[in-house]
Amino acid sequence: MSEILLSAKNLKKYYQVSNNTLFSSNANKGIVKAVDDITLDIPKGKTLSLVGESGCGKSTLGRTLINLIDPTSGEVLFNGKNIHAFNAQEEKAFRKSVSIIFQDPYASLNPRMKVKDLIGEPLLTHGMKAKKERYARVYELMKITGLKEEYANRYPHQFSGGQRQRIGIARALALNPSLIVCDEAVSALDVSIQAQILNLLKKLQREFNLTYLFISHDLSVVRYVSDEVYVMYLGQIVEAGKPKALFEEPIHPYTQFLISAVPIADPKKRDRKKLILEGDLPSAINPPQGCRFNTRCPYATEICTNVCPELVTEDDRKFACHHPLG
């Protein structure tokens, strides 16, 4: 068993929203259960991936796990300690131990700052005041991430999307973190550039024993990078397992539909039967009773509309379904 770096226990993040805040002071308020009672473990040096449709709560979960968002309830343990009970010194150490790579490498970089200052900003924030020492570390990070030293005085708009993401990765590595959240880190890039960035992330993981929480809606990418995959639907985990087992023998119908939607390059398999997921994602403010997938599931029965299935574990698989496949 690998040592657990970060774990969540019964984690919840709810948002209170108003249906019509512009025109009524007495607007009906609802609750968005963005993250609803999630428990998971991320082993050291491994990659755990979160997949699911847009709006299912992946990014909210990722940000809650590293305390960028305060949870409604539940706890997050980092190296066995509750991050919400940290004192000031422990909080500072935690901030240095976790980092995030954002989806849009242009929007996440200050357009008025030079590359050397963008990468060096975390170092400055955490007390490395001497320019010589700071820039020496910046040049080291640039070399590690495949950026030429002469790029140090350029601005973000002078780079391609892939180069900007390398800047984001170098910035994320600045403080030698243990855990990096990759929030749709390659979804804004061309396919060929995606492969380069993914290979870079895997290389860095091997060299520095990094742990990744990889958030994506692209199952082809997830299959390539993951040690374990968690499938989310409307704020809940519906299935989890090793990539090979999950992709070849999905247990939850939602996972089956997601895998069926993945394009296959092999022309011999183009005539395979595709499963089409019908209907729109239900409102997160008013999710269906019982199993939240029941309004779109072809296997739903009465129990599915009345009873929410629990996440059960069998061997190394987890699933929440009254009618598991196979």
C-alpha positions in Angstrom: 0.0 0.0 0.0 1.3 3.5 -0.9 1.5 6.1 1.7 -1.4 8.5 1.6 -0.5 12.2 1.0 -3.9 13.8 1.0 -7.3 12.4 1.9 -10.8 13.8 2.1 -13.5 12.5 4.5 -17.2 13.2 3.9 -16.3 16.5 2.2 -19.1 18.8 1.2 -19.2 22.2 -0.4 -22.7 23.8 -0.8 -23.5 27.2 -2.3 -26.6 29.2 -1.5 -28.0 30.9 -4.6 -30.9 33.1 -5.5 -33.1 32.5 -8.5 -33.6 36.2 -9.2 -31.2 38.4 -7.3 -31.5 41.3 -9.7 -35.2 42.1 -9.4 -36.4 40.7 -6.1 -35.1 41.1 -2.5 -37.2 38.1 -1.5 -35.9 35.8 -4.2 -36.3 32.0 -3.6 -33.0 30.6 -2.6 -31.7 27.2 -3.4 -28.6 25.2 -2.5 -26.1 24.0 -5.1 -24.4 20.8 -3.8 -21.2 21.2 -5.8 -19.4 18.6 -3.7 -21.6 16.3 -1.8 -20.1 13.9 0.7 -16.9 12.8 -1.1 -14.3 10.6 0.5 -11.0 9.8 -1.3 -7.3 9.1 -0.8 -4.4 10.3 -3.0 -1.3 8.2 -2.5 2.2 9.8 -2.6 3.9 9.9 -6.0 0.7 8.8 -7.8 -1.9 10.5 -10.1 -5.6 10.5 -9.2 -7.9 11.8 -11.9 -11.3 13.3 -11.7 -13.5 13.0 -14.7 -17.1 14.0 -15.6 -19.2 16.5 -17.5 -18.7 20.2 -17.1 -20.5 21.4 -14.0 -20.2 18.2 -12.1 -18.0 19.7 -9.4 -14.5 18.6 -10.4 -12.8 21.9 -10.1 -14.7 22.9 -6.9 -13.5 19.6 -5.3 -9.9 20.2 -6.4 -9.9 23.7 -5.0 -11.5 22.6 -1.8 -8.9 19.9 -1.3 -6.1 22.4 -1.3 -8.1 24.9 0.8 -8.6 27.6 -1.9 -12.3 27.2 -1.0 -13.6 26.6 2.5 -15.7 23.4 2.7 -19.2 23.4 4.1 -18.4 20.3 6.2 -16.0 17.3 6.3 -12.3 17.3 6.6 -9.1 17.2 4.5 -6.0 15.5 5.9 -2.5 16.3 4.5 0.1 13.9 5.8 -2.4 12.8 8.4 -3.2 16.3 9.7 -6.4 18.2 9.3 -5.6 21.2 7.1 -8.4 23.3 8.7 -6.8 23.0 12.1 -3.4 24.2 11.1 -1.7 27.1 13.0 0.0 29.9 11.0 3.3 28.1 10.6 1.6 24.9 9.5 -0.6 26.8 7.1 2.4 28.4 5.5 4.2 25.1 5.1 1.0 23.6 3.5 0.8 26.5 1.0 4.3 25.7 -0.1 3.5 22.0 -0.4 0.6 22.3 -2.8 0.2 24.1 -6.1 -2.2 24.3 -9.0 -1.9 24.5 -12.8 -4.8 26.2 -14.4 -6.7 25.5 -17.6 -6.1 28.7 -19.5 -2.3 29.4 -19.5 -2.9 33.0 -20.7 -5.6 34.1 -18.3 -3.7 32.7 -15.3 -0.5 34.7 -16.1 -0.2 38.5 -15.4 0.3 40.0 -18.9 2.3 42.9 -17.5 4.9 40.7 -15.8 8.0 39.2 -17.4 8.5 35.4 -17.4 11.3 35.6 -14.8 9.0 37.5 -12.5 6.0 35.3 -13.1 8.0 32.2 -12.2 9.8 33.9 -9.3 6.7 35.5 -7.7 6.0 32.5 -5.4 9.6 32.6 -4.3 9.4 36.3 -3.5 6.1 35.8 -1.6 7.7 33.1 0.5 10.7 35.2 1.5 13.4 34.8 -1.2 14.2 38.5 -1.4 17.7 38.3 -3.0 17.3 38.7 -6.8 20.4 36.8 -7.7 19.3 33.7 -5.7 15.7 34.0 -6.9 16.6 34.3 -10.6 19.1 31.5 -10.4 16.1 29.3 -9.2 14.0 30.7 -12.0 16.5 29.8 -14.7 16.8 26.3 -13.2 13.0 25.9 -13.4 12.9 27.2 -17.0 15.5 24.6 -18.0 13.6 21.8 -16.2 10.4 22.7 -18.1 12.0 23.2 -21.5 12.1 27.0 -21.7 15.1 28.8 -23.0 16.9 31.2 -20.7 16.6 34.0 -23.2 12.8 33.9 -22.8 13.2 35.2 -19.2 12.6 38.9 -20.2 9.6 38.3 -22.5 5.9 38.7 -21.7 3.2 36.0 -21.8 1.6 37.3 -25.1 4.9 36.5 -26.9 4.5 32.8 -26.4 2.4 30.0 -27.8 -0.2 28.2 -25.7 2.1 25.3 -25.0 5.0 27.6 -24.0 2.6 29.5 -21.7 1.6 26.3 -20.0 5.3 25.4 -19.5 5.6 28.8 -17.7 2.6 27.8 -15.5 4.2 24.5 -14.7 7.5 26.1 -13.8 5.7 28.6 -11.6 3.8 25.7 -9.9 7.2 23.9 -9.2 8.9 26.9 -7.7 8.4 26.0 -4.1 9.1 22.2 -4.5 5.4 21.2 -3.8 4.4 17.6 -3.0 1.0 17.9 -4.6 0.0 19.6 -7.8 -3.6 20.0 -8.9 -3.8 20.0 -12.7 -7.1 21.7 -13.4 -7.9 20.9 -17.1 -4.2 21.6 -17.7 -4.1 20.5 -21.3 -7.7 21.0 -22.5 -6.9 24.4 -24.1 -4.0 23.0 -26.2 -3.7 21.3 -29.6 -3.5 17.6 -29.5 0.2 17.4 -30.4 1.1 20.0 -27.7 -1.1 18.1 -25.2 1.2 15.1 -25.7 4.3 17.2 -25.0 2.9 18.7 -21.8 1.6 15.3 -20.6 5.0 13.8 -21.2 6.6 16.7 -19.3 4.3 16.2 -16.4 5.1 12.5 -16.2 8.8 13.2 -16.4 8.6 15.7 -13.6 6.6 13.3 -11.5 9.3 10.6 -11.8 12.1 13.1 -11.1 10.6 14.9 -8.1 8.2 12.2 -6.8 5.2 14.5 -7.4 1.6 13.7 -6.6 -1.0 14.9 -9.1 -4.7 15.5 -8.8 -5.6 15.5 -12.5 -8.9 17.1 -13.4 -10.2 16.5 -16.9 -13.2 15.7 -19.1 -10.9 14.0 -21.7 -10.9 10.3 -21.0 -8.2 9.6 -23.5 -5.8 11.9 -21.6 -7.0 10.5 -18.2 -6.3 6.9 -19.3 -2.7 7.8 -20.2 -1.8 9.7 -17.0 -3.7 8.1 -14.2 -3.0 5.6 -11.5 -6.6 5.8 -10.4 -9.7 7.4 -11.8 -12.7 8.8 -10.0 -15.9 9.5 -12.0 -18.1 12.4 -10.8 -21.7 13.2 -11.6 -23.6 16.1 -10.0 -21.2 16.5 -7.1 -20.9 12.8 -6.2 -18.5 10.0 -7.0 -20.3 7.3 -9.0 -17.4 5.0 -9.8 -13.6 4.7 -9.1 -10.9 2.2 -10.1 -7.7 1.6 -11.9 -7.7 2.9 -15.5 -7.5 -0.4 -17.3 -10.3 -2.1 -15.4 -12.5 1.0 -15.4 -12.2 1.6 -19.2 -12.5 -2.0 -20.2 -15.3 -3.0 -17.8 -17.2 0.0 -16.5 -19.6 -0.8 -13.7 -21.7 2.4 -13.6 -23.9 3.2 -16.6 -22.7 6.8 -16.6 -19.1 5.6 -17.0 -20.1 3.4 -19.8 -21.7 6.3 -21.7 -18.6 8.5 -21.1 -16.3 5.8 -22.5 -18.5 5.1 -25.5 -18.2 8.8 -26.4 -14.4 8.7 -26.7 -13.3 8.7 -30.4 -11.3 5.7 -31.6 -8.6 6.3 -34.2 -8.6 2.6 -35.4 -10.6 2.5 -38.7 -11.5 -1.2 -38.0 -13.5 -0.2 -35.0 -15.5 2.7 -36.5 -18.5 0.5 -36.9 -18.7 -0.2 -33.2 -22.0 0.5 -31.6 -22.0 3.9 -29.8 -24.1 4.6 -26.8 -25.7 8.0 -26.8 -26.4 9.7 -23.5 -29.8 11.4 -23.9 -31.1 14.4 -22.0 -29.3 17.4 -20.4 -27.5 17.4 -17.1 -30.1 18.1 -14.4 -30.0 21.3 -12.4 -27.5 21.3 -9.6 -29.9 23.4 -7.5 -32.7 20.8 -7.8 -31.1 17.4 -8.5 -33.3 14.3 -9.0 -34.3 12.3 -6.0 -32.7 8.9 -5.4 -29.8 8.2 -7.8 -29.0 11.5 -9.5 -28.4 9.8 -12.8 -31.8 8.1 -12.9 -33.4 10.7 -15.3 -30.8 9.8 -18.0 -30.2 6.1 -17.2 -31.8 3.4 -19.5 -31.6 0.9 -16.6 -33.4 3.0 -14.0 -36.2 1.4 -11.9 -38.3 2.5 -9.1 -35.6 2.1 -6.5 -33.4 4.4 -8.5 -35.9 7.2 -8.3 -36.4 6.8 -4.5 -33.1 5.6 -2.9 -29.7 7.2 -3.4 -27.2 4.3 -3.8 -24.2 4.2 -1.5 -20.7 4.1 -2.7 -19.6 0.5 -2.1 -16.2 -1.1 -2.5 -15.6 -4.5 -4.2 -12.0 -5.6 -4.6 -10.2 -2.5 -6.0 -13.4 -1.0 -7.5 -15.9 1.5 -6.1 -19.3 2.2 -7.5 -22.7 3.7 -6.5 -25.4 2.0 -8.5 -28.5 -0.2 -7.8 -28.0 -2.0 -11.1 -24.2 -2.3 -11.7 -23.2 -3.5 -15.2 -21.8 -7.0 -15.7 
